[in-house]
Amino acid sequence: MNHSYAFSHLTLEERRIILTGISNGSTKSAIAKTIGKDRSTVAKEIRLHRTLSHKCKMPLECNHYRKCVHGRQCTPDC
C-alpha cells in the first residue's frame, strides 16, 4: 500500500486546517480527508499538541468534575 502522503510531515497550513476543524467540531476523519492525510496522523497531531481548556488538575479523581461549583479549582479535599 503506497500512499502519496506516507511518511510526510504536516505543513503549517495543514496544522491550521486541523485547528480550524477542531474549532468547527469536525471529526478527525473529515479533517483527514480535507488535508489528504490518514486519520491516525490527525489524531497523533491533536494528541501531541493538545492543552487542557479547563483549570481542574484532577478531573479523573474528582466526583463533582462535571458539575463543579468551585470553577474547577479542584483540591484533594474538594
Backbone as CSV, one residue per row, in Angstrom:
resi,resn,N_x,N_y,N_z,CA_x,CA_y,CA_z,C_x,C_y,C_z
1,MET,0.848,-1.172,0.000,0.000,0.000,0.000,0.894,1.236,0.000
2,ASN,1.024,1.861,-1.121,1.904,3.009,-1.260,1.074,4.266,-1.457
3,HIS,0.985,5.089,-0.410,0.226,6.327,-0.474,1.166,7.485,-0.709
4,SER,0.679,8.507,-1.348,1.494,9.684,-1.600,1.765,10.473,-0.323
5,TYR,0.930,10.267,0.708,1.092,11.019,1.941,1.853,10.242,3.017
6,ALA,2.348,9.075,2.701,3.058,8.262,3.690,4.385,8.918,4.068
7,PHE,4.654,8.948,5.348,5.913,9.433,5.908,6.202,10.902,5.599
8,SER,5.198,11.708,5.448,5.436,13.129,5.213,5.068,13.923,6.460
9,HIS,5.697,15.068,6.601,5.414,15.937,7.733,4.199,16.803,7.429
10,LEU,3.582,17.297,8.475,2.471,18.223,8.298,3.026,19.627,8.099
11,THR,2.445,20.346,7.186,2.850,21.732,6.972,2.106,22.625,7.960
12,LEU,2.542,23.855,8.049,1.874,24.812,8.929,0.431,25.022,8.483
13,GLU,0.208,25.063,7.184,-1.153,25.235,6.669,-2.037,24.053,7.044
14,GLU,-1.510,22.835,6.974,-2.281,21.657,7.370,-2.599,21.691,8.855
15,ARG,-1.667,22.157,9.655,-1.923,22.290,11.095,-3.011,23.328,11.366
16,ARG,-3.018,24.397,10.585,-4.070,25.411,10.735,-5.432,24.837,10.355
17,ILE,-5.451,24.001,9.327,-6.707,23.365,8.917,-7.207,22.433,10.021
18,ILE,-6.291,21.707,10.659,-6.677,20.833,11.778,-7.271,21.666,12.907
19,LEU,-6.632,22.773,13.241,-7.134,23.651,14.302,-8.517,24.196,13.959
20,THR,-8.696,24.610,12.728,-9.999,25.108,12.288,-11.044,24.010,12.361
21,GLY,-10.666,22.809,11.949,-11.582,21.679,12.010,-12.009,21.356,13.425
22,ILE,-11.057,21.397,14.350,-11.376,21.154,15.761,-12.326,22.235,16.269
23,SER,-12.030,23.484,15.936,-12.870,24.601,16.376,-14.288,24.498,15.834
24,ASN,-14.418,23.956,14.617,-15.737,23.813,13.989,-16.461,22.542,14.393
25,GLY,-15.794,21.684,15.174,-16.413,20.449,15.626,-16.373,19.327,14.600
26,SER,-15.473,19.417,13.632,-15.349,18.373,12.611,-14.737,17.111,13.210
27,THR,-15.019,15.985,12.588,-14.432,14.725,13.032,-13.006,14.618,12.512
28,LYS,-12.244,13.736,13.134,-10.869,13.514,12.679,-10.852,12.981,11.257
29,SER,-11.808,12.144,10.925,-11.894,11.592,9.572,-12.147,12.683,8.535
30,ALA,-13.031,13.612,8.864,-13.331,14.706,7.940,-12.120,15.620,7.759
31,ILE,-11.424,15.895,8.847,-10.223,16.732,8.774,-9.164,16.029,7.931
32,ALA,-9.004,14.728,8.149,-8.012,13.954,7.406,-8.301,13.973,5.909
33,LYS,-9.567,13.836,5.535,-9.934,13.893,4.113,-9.624,15.259,3.522
34,THR,-9.868,16.309,4.308,-9.630,17.669,3.837,-8.160,17.909,3.511
35,ILE,-7.267,17.414,4.368,-5.842,17.675,4.149,-5.140,16.542,3.416
36,GLY,-5.859,15.464,3.128,-5.266,14.358,2.381,-4.292,13.519,3.182
37,LYS,-4.553,13.398,4.464,-3.702,12.587,5.346,-4.543,11.485,5.967
38,ASP,-3.889,10.556,6.604,-4.572,9.486,7.301,-5.184,10.004,8.597
39,ARG,-6.286,9.384,9.023,-6.963,9.782,10.271,-6.027,9.671,11.473
40,SER,-5.174,8.651,11.483,-4.265,8.464,12.612,-3.242,9.597,12.697
41,THR,-2.859,10.170,11.563,-1.932,11.302,11.557,-2.570,12.502,12.240
42,VAL,-3.830,12.741,11.927,-4.558,13.852,12.551,-4.706,13.599,14.047
43,ALA,-5.040,12.367,14.413,-5.205,12.023,15.832,-3.898,12.215,16.598
44,LYS,-2.789,11.792,16.006,-1.479,11.953,16.661,-1.130,13.426,16.821
45,GLU,-1.398,14.214,15.799,-1.111,15.649,15.863,-1.907,16.306,16.977
46,ILE,-3.170,15.954,17.080,-4.016,16.518,18.139,-3.511,16.080,19.505
47,ARG,-3.213,14.804,19.652,-2.752,14.278,20.936,-1.430,14.911,21.368
48,LEU,-0.516,15.112,20.429,0.797,15.655,20.774,0.772,17.135,21.140
49,HIS,-0.211,17.865,20.630,-0.201,19.319,20.809,-1.416,19.870,21.538
50,ARG,-2.189,19.001,22.175,-3.376,19.488,22.864,-3.019,20.090,24.212
51,THR,-3.853,20.987,24.659,-3.739,21.561,26.001,-5.126,21.529,26.621
52,LEU,-5.169,21.436,27.919,-6.449,21.413,28.619,-7.059,22.805,28.615
53,SER,-8.332,22.871,28.385,-9.011,24.158,28.351,-9.697,24.481,29.674
54,HIS,-9.517,23.647,30.665,-10.111,23.895,31.977,-9.013,23.913,33.032
55,LYS,-9.342,24.391,34.204,-8.352,24.596,35.249,-8.204,23.423,36.212
56,CYS,-9.094,22.453,36.114,-9.094,21.340,37.052,-7.846,20.487,36.866
57,LYS,-7.136,20.228,37.941,-5.931,19.423,37.883,-6.212,17.950,38.164
58,MET,-7.440,17.636,38.591,-7.767,16.263,38.964,-9.107,15.815,38.377
59,PRO,-9.310,15.888,37.067,-10.627,15.534,36.530,-10.996,14.073,36.736
60,LEU,-10.031,13.186,36.792,-10.348,11.769,36.960,-10.661,11.417,38.407
61,GLU,-10.096,12.149,39.344,-10.303,11.852,40.751,-11.507,12.588,41.339
62,CYS,-11.929,13.655,40.699,-12.993,14.498,41.244,-14.364,13.917,40.923
63,ASN,-15.186,13.710,41.943,-16.545,13.199,41.757,-17.497,14.265,41.229
64,HIS,-17.134,15.532,41.394,-18.009,16.641,41.022,-17.487,17.402,39.808
65,TYR,-16.615,16.780,39.037,-15.949,17.461,37.925,-16.928,18.115,36.951
66,ARG,-17.928,17.375,36.506,-18.862,17.902,35.506,-19.774,19.003,36.052
67,LYS,-20.062,18.960,37.342,-20.964,19.946,37.940,-20.259,20.737,39.038
68,CYS,-19.017,21.069,38.805,-18.203,21.762,39.813,-18.762,23.158,40.101
69,VAL,-18.964,23.443,41.378,-19.463,24.756,41.795,-18.330,25.687,42.183
70,HIS,-17.107,25.195,42.110,-15.925,25.992,42.511,-15.099,26.446,41.305
71,GLY,-15.688,26.462,40.124,-14.965,26.903,38.946,-13.839,25.976,38.556
72,ARG,-13.955,24.705,38.911,-12.965,23.666,38.605,-11.581,23.987,39.170
73,GLN,-11.549,24.624,40.300,-10.309,24.855,41.035,-10.173,23.751,42.065
74,CYS,-9.974,22.528,41.598,-10.020,21.349,42.449,-8.868,21.283,43.444
75,THR,-9.189,20.709,44.585,-8.211,20.422,45.621,-8.467,18.981,46.075
76,PRO,-7.511,18.339,46.730,-7.721,16.950,47.175,-8.927,16.768,48.094
77,ASP,-9.294,17.785,48.847,-10.419,17.652,49.772,-11.718,18.227,49.209
78,CYS,-11.778,18.448,47.918,-12.955,19.018,47.264,-14.147,18.080,47.382
